[in-house]
Amino acid sequence: MTSLDKPTSDTDRTTRTDQQEADAKAVTEAALFEAFGGVRGMVETVLPGLLFVTIFTVNKDLHISAIAALVVSLLLVAVRLIRRDTVKHAFSGVFGVAFGVVFAMMTGNAKDFYLPGMLYTLGLALAYLITTLAGVPLIGLILGPVFKENLSWRTRNPGRRKAYAKASYAWGLILLAKCAILFPLYWWADTTQFGWVLVALKIPPFLLAVYLTWVFLAKAPPPIDVFAEMEAQELAVEARTAEAAAAATRHQEY
């Protein structure tokens, strides 16, 4: 090897490393979009609440505002069903809006339309923190199947487990901060003010949490594809079985 060969080799290694990092980031980004619904999922999350507060700001009619929010949620589900898309994000939105409508109708207080979602956010924040403290970060349970690694990160990929723990702590703390803003406003602000603040806080905390998750996982070791491993094991068993059958056939021929 000449002195001119070494720089080329180093450059090749650097290029391969950069490409691997780019691939890891692209895979992580695609998985996060799939898990959390992407832009369309965010629109479906924001639109019912936005419609509710807009109508209530104009006419102060709880019933019309609540029904309009529920109808638009159902329409979003219908569109997904017609297009044969994944409906889990739209369905979760329908259930959240339906609970909000029930609460608001029962109490007659328009602010209670948002209460189930706030309680869910608080519960989710605690779930992220508690599961991480227990050694089973919730974000890993959510994203493990998306990355085809299931729970292999718990025992076989410590770097990835650490990344999932960091991401889960980020989600928990961000959601707790959101609750720290919303719950006092629930008691102090009027319905219109509270509604607009809540709508404004729908997307930014979510994007921050997703971004931090992307940063942590993009720097983590690649996932272990347990499905590919199982397929390889099955192929190996089939190959051994075929080899044994062929050996038995040859033995009989002799």
C-alpha positions as CSV (number, residue, x, y, z in Angstrom):
1,M,0.0,0.0,0.0
2,T,1.4,3.4,-1.0
3,S,1.1,6.6,1.0
4,L,-1.4,7.8,-1.6
5,D,-3.7,4.8,-0.9
6,K,-4.3,5.6,2.8
7,P,-6.2,8.9,2.4
8,T,-8.4,7.3,-0.2
9,S,-9.2,4.4,2.3
10,D,-9.9,6.9,5.1
11,T,-12.2,8.9,2.8
12,D,-14.1,5.8,1.8
13,R,-14.6,4.8,5.4
14,T,-15.7,8.4,6.2
15,T,-18.1,8.3,3.3
16,R,-19.6,4.9,4.4
17,T,-20.0,6.2,8.0
18,D,-21.8,9.3,6.8
19,Q,-24.0,7.2,4.5
20,Q,-24.9,4.9,7.4
21,E,-25.7,7.8,9.6
22,A,-27.9,9.4,6.9
23,D,-29.6,6.0,6.4
24,A,-30.2,5.7,10.1
25,K,-31.7,9.1,10.3
26,A,-34.0,8.5,7.3
27,V,-35.2,5.2,8.8
28,T,-35.8,6.8,12.1
29,E,-37.7,9.8,10.5
30,A,-39.9,7.4,8.5
31,A,-40.7,5.3,11.6
32,L,-41.6,8.3,13.6
33,F,-43.9,9.6,10.9
34,E,-45.6,6.2,10.8
35,A,-45.9,5.9,14.5
36,F,-47.3,9.4,15.2
37,G,-49.3,10.0,12.0
38,G,-47.1,12.6,10.3
39,V,-48.6,15.9,9.1
40,R,-52.0,14.4,8.4
41,G,-52.2,13.0,11.9
42,M,-51.4,16.4,13.4
43,V,-54.1,18.1,11.3
44,E,-56.6,15.5,12.5
45,T,-55.5,16.2,16.1
46,V,-55.9,19.9,15.8
47,L,-58.9,20.4,13.6
48,P,-61.8,19.3,15.9
49,G,-60.6,21.5,18.8
50,L,-59.9,24.4,16.4
51,L,-63.4,24.1,15.0
52,F,-64.9,24.0,18.5
53,V,-63.2,27.1,19.8
54,T,-63.8,29.0,16.6
55,I,-67.5,28.4,16.6
56,F,-67.8,29.0,20.3
57,T,-65.9,32.3,20.0
58,V,-68.4,33.4,17.4
59,N,-71.8,32.3,18.9
60,K,-71.1,31.0,22.4
61,D,-73.3,28.0,21.6
62,L,-71.9,24.9,23.3
63,H,-74.1,22.4,21.5
64,I,-73.4,23.6,18.0
65,S,-69.6,23.8,18.8
66,A,-69.5,20.3,20.2
67,I,-71.6,18.7,17.5
68,A,-69.5,20.4,14.8
69,A,-66.3,19.1,16.4
70,L,-67.7,15.6,16.6
71,V,-69.0,15.6,13.0
72,V,-65.6,16.7,11.6
73,S,-63.9,14.0,13.5
74,L,-66.2,11.4,12.0
75,L,-65.7,12.8,8.6
76,L,-61.9,12.4,9.0
77,V,-62.4,8.8,9.9
78,A,-64.7,8.3,6.9
79,V,-62.1,9.8,4.6
80,R,-59.5,7.4,5.9
81,L,-61.8,4.5,5.5
82,I,-62.7,5.4,1.9
83,R,-59.0,5.8,1.1
84,R,-58.2,2.6,3.0
85,D,-55.6,4.4,5.1
86,T,-54.6,3.6,8.7
87,V,-57.4,4.8,10.9
88,K,-55.9,4.5,14.4
89,H,-55.0,8.2,14.7
90,A,-58.4,9.4,13.4
91,F,-60.2,6.9,15.6
92,S,-58.3,8.1,18.7
93,G,-59.3,11.7,17.7
94,V,-63.0,10.6,17.5
95,F,-62.9,9.0,21.0
96,G,-61.2,12.1,22.5
97,V,-63.8,14.4,20.9
98,A,-66.7,12.2,21.9
99,F,-65.6,12.1,25.6
100,G,-65.1,15.9,25.5
101,V,-68.6,16.4,24.1
102,V,-70.1,14.1,26.8
103,F,-68.3,16.0,29.6
104,A,-69.3,19.4,28.2
105,M,-72.9,18.4,27.7
106,M,-73.2,16.9,31.2
107,T,-71.7,19.9,33.0
108,G,-72.9,22.6,30.7
109,N,-69.4,24.1,30.9
110,A,-67.8,24.5,27.5
111,K,-64.3,24.2,29.0
112,D,-65.0,20.7,30.0
113,F,-64.9,19.8,26.3
114,Y,-61.1,19.9,26.8
115,L,-60.9,18.2,30.1
116,P,-60.7,14.5,29.0
117,G,-57.8,15.4,26.7
118,M,-56.0,17.2,29.4
119,L,-56.4,14.3,31.8
120,Y,-55.2,11.9,29.1
121,T,-52.1,14.1,28.5
122,L,-51.4,14.1,32.2
123,G,-51.8,10.3,32.4
124,L,-49.6,9.9,29.4
125,A,-46.8,12.1,30.9
126,L,-46.8,10.0,34.0
127,A,-46.8,6.8,32.0
128,Y,-43.7,7.9,30.1
129,L,-41.9,8.8,33.3
130,I,-43.0,5.7,35.4
131,T,-42.3,3.2,32.6
132,T,-38.8,4.6,32.1
133,L,-38.1,4.5,35.8
134,A,-39.2,0.9,35.7
135,G,-36.8,0.1,33.0
136,V,-39.3,-0.3,30.2
137,P,-39.5,3.1,28.4
138,L,-42.9,3.6,26.9
139,I,-41.5,5.1,23.7
140,G,-39.6,1.8,23.2
141,L,-42.8,-0.2,23.5
142,I,-44.4,2.1,20.9
143,L,-41.6,2.2,18.4
144,G,-40.1,-1.3,18.9
145,P,-42.6,-3.0,16.5
146,V,-42.3,-0.1,14.0
147,F,-38.6,-0.7,13.8
148,K,-39.2,-4.5,13.7
149,E,-37.1,-4.9,16.8
150,N,-39.9,-5.6,19.3
151,L,-38.3,-5.8,22.8
152,S,-34.9,-6.8,21.7
153,W,-33.6,-3.4,22.7
154,R,-34.2,-4.3,26.4
155,T,-31.6,-7.0,26.7
156,R,-29.6,-7.1,23.4
157,N,-29.1,-3.4,22.5
158,P,-28.2,-1.3,25.6
159,G,-27.3,1.8,23.5
160,R,-30.8,1.7,22.0
161,R,-32.4,1.2,25.4
162,K,-30.6,4.3,26.7
163,A,-31.9,6.3,23.7
164,Y,-35.5,5.1,24.3
165,A,-35.1,6.1,28.0
166,K,-33.9,9.6,27.1
167,A,-36.8,10.0,24.6
168,S,-39.4,8.8,27.1
169,Y,-38.1,11.2,29.7
170,A,-38.3,14.0,27.1
171,W,-41.9,13.1,26.3
172,G,-42.9,12.9,29.9
173,L,-41.3,16.2,30.9
174,I,-42.6,18.1,27.9
175,L,-46.2,16.8,28.5
176,L,-45.9,17.7,32.2
177,A,-44.8,21.2,31.3
178,K,-47.9,21.5,28.9
179,C,-50.1,20.3,31.8
180,A,-48.5,22.9,34.1
181,I,-49.7,25.6,31.7
182,L,-53.2,24.2,30.9
183,F,-54.5,23.2,34.3
184,P,-54.2,26.6,35.9
185,L,-55.7,28.2,32.8
186,Y,-58.6,25.7,33.0
187,W,-59.6,27.3,36.3
188,W,-58.7,30.9,35.7
189,A,-59.2,31.7,32.0
190,D,-62.6,32.0,30.2
191,T,-63.5,29.4,27.7
192,T,-62.5,31.3,24.6
193,Q,-59.1,32.3,25.9
194,F,-58.5,28.8,27.3
195,G,-59.5,27.2,24.0
196,W,-57.2,29.2,21.9
197,V,-54.2,28.6,24.2
198,L,-54.9,24.9,24.1
199,V,-55.1,24.8,20.3
200,A,-51.8,26.8,20.2
201,L,-50.2,24.2,22.4
202,K,-51.3,21.2,20.4
203,I,-48.5,21.0,17.9
204,P,-45.3,22.7,19.2
205,P,-44.7,20.4,22.3
206,F,-45.5,17.4,20.1
207,L,-43.0,18.5,17.4
208,L,-40.4,19.2,20.1
209,A,-40.8,15.7,21.6
210,V,-40.7,14.0,18.2
211,Y,-37.6,16.0,17.2
212,L,-35.8,15.0,20.4
213,T,-36.8,11.4,19.9
214,W,-35.4,11.6,16.3
215,V,-32.1,13.0,17.7
216,F,-31.7,10.4,20.3
217,L,-32.5,7.4,18.1
218,A,-30.6,8.6,15.1
219,K,-27.4,8.6,17.2
220,A,-28.3,5.2,18.8
221,P,-27.1,1.8,17.4
222,P,-29.3,0.4,14.6
223,P,-32.3,-1.8,15.7
224,I,-32.0,-5.5,15.7
225,D,-34.5,-6.9,13.1
226,V,-36.0,-9.8,15.0
227,F,-38.3,-10.6,12.2
228,A,-35.4,-11.1,9.8
229,E,-33.7,-13.2,12.5
230,M,-36.7,-15.5,12.8
231,E,-36.9,-15.8,9.0
232,A,-33.3,-16.7,8.9
233,Q,-33.7,-19.3,11.6
234,E,-36.7,-20.8,9.7
235,L,-34.7,-21.0,6.5
236,A,-31.8,-22.6,8.4
237,V,-34.2,-25.3,9.9
238,E,-35.7,-25.9,6.4
239,A,-32.2,-26.3,4.9
240,R,-31.1,-28.7,7.6
241,T,-34.3,-30.7,7.2
242,A,-33.9,-30.8,3.4
243,E,-30.2,-31.9,3.9
244,A,-31.2,-34.6,6.3
245,A,-33.9,-35.9,3.9
246,A,-31.4,-35.9,1.0
247,A,-28.9,-37.8,3.1
248,A,-31.5,-40.3,4.1
249,T,-32.5,-40.8,0.4
250,R,-28.9,-41.3,-0.6
251,H,-28.4,-43.9,2.3
252,Q,-31.5,-45.8,1.1
253,E,-30.2,-45.8,-2.5
254,Y,-26.9,-47.4,-1.3
